[in-house]
Every structure is written in structure tokens, then in C-alpha cells.
Amino acid sequence: MPTYSEMLKLFCFKSKNAVFKVVEKLTEAGLVAKDHLGRLIPADSFGEIPMLGLVTAGLPATVDEELTDTINLDDMLVGKKELTYMLEVDGDSMIDAHIEKGDMVIVERANQAKNGEIVIAEVDGEFTMKYFYKNGNKVWLEPANKNYKPIHPEHSLNVIAVLKAVIRKY
């Protein structure tokens, strides 16, 4: 696991306080734990959860509550563990993509993205989450909220990570 100083550099945070907040959220979510010396260690994985079948989101229907399979959430949500991390969403520019303030997003570090993928990007020294688009040499980011305009970088746009999953706790 990275140290607090390594996370400060990795996430390009300006203060260790930001790292402490992320670690607190990851600890609350059960994704990391601390050893007896206060160092970060991986938490137990989600393990397997029983899959009981389908439920309709339309008209009510009968459902067989019979175990059909088990799903390992680690395998389902995390592709490349060494490149994967979580962030908490702050803001409303992605609400039409059903990503809201307070949601946790699982992202995988990458320096490239496909058109239409949701990315974490550094734009002119600032970080944001938006849809990524490229046409020839032109790159830009699109929000998922009509109250925001597309972002066309003045100097640089670097893809930092690609969205893999959104987690919302009710």
C-alpha cells in the first residue's frame, strides 16, 4: 500500500489533509485498514455474494429465490488492482450520467481513453470528471448536465484515469 506521502504525489493533492480525508473514506468503505503501527493495509475483500436471480423493474412478477451463482465484487469491480483507486464525487456536472455528489467512483489509472468514456482528467492544471472526446488533434471534455459547458483546454488535457464503477449507498 502507498504511504500518505506517496498518495499526496500520486493524486496530485496540495495538502496531506486531502490524503487523510480520502483514507478516512476508504477506511469507512472497508477498502483499507490500518495495522498496529497506523500503516495502510488492504482490507478484506468483499468476498462472494449470492446471486439469487433477476428482479423485474417493470410490472411485478414472481421471482425464484434460488441460488443461481455467486458474484465476487472484487473481480466484478476491479480489473487491475494495482492501477485502481476510489474517489468521492463532489459537484453535479455528471448528474445526467447518474453520478451524484457523495457517490464513490472506482477508477483505473490510464493515460488514454476512448471517445465517450468517463474519465478523470487534468485540464490546465485542474482535475475533473467528464466524458472524454477526441477528433483528430482536438480533445475536449463534456459534462452530463446541461447547466455546464464543454471544456476545451487552453494548454493541456491529460487523462489520469477511466471510470470503472459508481457506488452509491442508500
C-alpha positions in Angstrom: 0.0 0.0 0.0 1.3 3.5 -0.7 2.3 5.8 2.1 0.5 9.1 2.8 3.4 11.0 1.1 3.2 8.7 -2.0 -0.6 9.3 -2.2 0.0 13.0 -2.0 2.1 12.8 -5.1 0.0 10.1 -6.9 -3.2 12.1 -6.6 -1.5 15.5 -7.1 -3.1 16.8 -3.8 -1.7 20.0 -2.4 -2.0 19.0 1.3 -1.8 15.9 3.4 -5.2 16.8 4.8 -6.7 15.8 1.4 -5.0 12.4 1.7 -6.2 11.9 5.2 -9.8 12.6 4.0 -9.5 10.1 1.2 -8.0 7.5 3.5 -10.8 8.1 6.0 -13.4 7.5 3.3 -11.6 4.3 2.1 -11.5 3.1 5.6 -15.2 3.8 6.2 -16.0 2.0 3.0 -14.0 -1.0 4.3 -11.5 -0.9 1.4 -8.4 -0.3 3.5 -7.5 -0.8 7.1 -4.6 0.2 9.4 -2.1 -2.0 11.1 -0.9 -1.7 14.7 1.6 1.0 13.5 -1.0 3.0 11.7 0.2 2.0 8.2 -2.4 1.3 5.5 -3.1 -2.3 4.6 -5.6 -3.9 2.2 -8.9 -4.6 3.9 -10.6 -7.9 3.5 -12.2 -8.2 0.1 -15.9 -8.2 -0.5 -15.8 -11.9 -1.0 -18.6 -13.7 -2.7 -22.2 -12.6 -2.6 -25.0 -15.0 -3.5 -26.8 -14.2 -6.8 -30.4 -15.2 -6.4 -31.6 -14.3 -9.9 -33.5 -11.5 -11.6 -36.0 -8.9 -10.3 -38.2 -7.0 -12.7 -38.2 -3.2 -12.7 -41.4 -3.2 -14.6 -44.6 -4.9 -13.7 -44.4 -7.2 -10.6 -43.6 -10.8 -11.4 -42.7 -13.9 -9.4 -39.0 -14.5 -8.7 -37.3 -17.7 -7.9 -35.2 -17.2 -4.7 -32.9 -20.0 -5.7 -29.2 -19.5 -5.6 -28.1 -19.3 -9.3 -24.5 -18.2 -8.7 -22.1 -16.3 -6.6 -20.6 -13.0 -7.6 -17.2 -11.8 -6.4 -17.4 -8.0 -6.3 -13.6 -7.6 -6.3 -13.5 -9.4 -9.6 -16.5 -7.6 -11.0 -15.5 -4.0 -10.0 -11.7 -4.1 -10.0 -9.9 -5.1 -13.2 -6.3 -4.2 -12.5 -5.9 -3.9 -8.7 -2.5 -2.1 -8.8 -4.0 0.6 -11.1 -7.4 1.0 -9.3 -8.4 3.5 -6.7 -11.6 5.3 -5.5 -12.6 8.9 -5.4 -15.6 10.7 -3.8 -17.6 12.8 -6.2 -18.0 16.5 -5.4 -20.3 18.5 -7.7 -23.2 18.0 -10.1 -21.7 18.2 -13.6 -22.3 14.4 -14.2 -25.9 14.1 -12.8 -27.4 13.1 -16.2 -24.9 10.2 -16.2 -26.4 9.3 -12.7 -23.2 10.3 -10.9 -24.0 12.5 -8.0 -22.3 14.3 -5.2 -21.2 11.9 -2.5 -21.0 8.9 -4.8 -17.8 6.9 -4.8 -16.2 6.1 -8.1 -13.8 3.3 -8.9 -11.3 4.4 -11.5 -8.4 2.7 -13.2 -5.3 4.8 -13.9 -4.8 5.3 -17.7 -3.3 7.9 -20.0 -5.7 7.2 -22.9 -9.4 6.9 -23.3 -11.9 6.1 -25.9 -14.5 8.6 -27.2 -17.4 8.8 -24.8 -15.7 7.2 -21.8 -16.0 9.0 -18.5 -12.5 10.0 -17.3 -10.7 11.8 -14.5 -8.6 14.4 -16.4 -6.2 17.1 -15.6 -7.1 20.2 -17.6 -4.7 23.1 -17.5 -3.6 22.0 -14.0 -7.1 21.3 -12.6 -8.8 17.9 -12.2 -12.3 17.0 -13.2 -14.5 14.0 -14.1 -16.3 14.3 -17.5 -16.9 12.5 -20.8 -13.8 12.4 -23.0 -13.8 13.2 -26.7 -11.1 13.4 -29.4 -11.4 14.3 -33.0 -8.0 14.5 -34.8 -5.7 16.6 -32.7 -8.6 18.2 -30.9 -9.6 16.9 -27.4 -12.3 18.1 -25.1 -14.5 17.1 -22.1 -18.3 17.1 -22.0 -20.3 17.3 -18.8 -23.5 15.3 -18.2 -25.5 18.3 -17.1 -27.0 21.0 -19.4 -26.0 23.7 -16.9 -22.3 23.2 -17.7 -20.4 23.9 -20.9 -17.9 21.6 -22.6 -14.3 22.1 -21.5 -11.8 22.9 -24.3 -8.3 23.0 -22.8 -6.3 26.2 -23.3 -2.9 24.4 -22.8 -3.2 20.7 -21.8 -5.6 17.9 -21.2 -4.2 14.7 -19.7 -6.3 11.6 -19.0 -5.5 10.4 -15.5 -8.0 7.5 -15.1 -11.0 5.9 -16.7 -14.3 5.3 -14.7 -15.0 1.6 -14.0 -17.9 1.8 -11.5 -20.1 4.1 -9.4 -21.0 3.2 -5.9 -23.9 4.9 -4.1 -25.0 3.9 -0.6 -28.7 4.4 0.3 
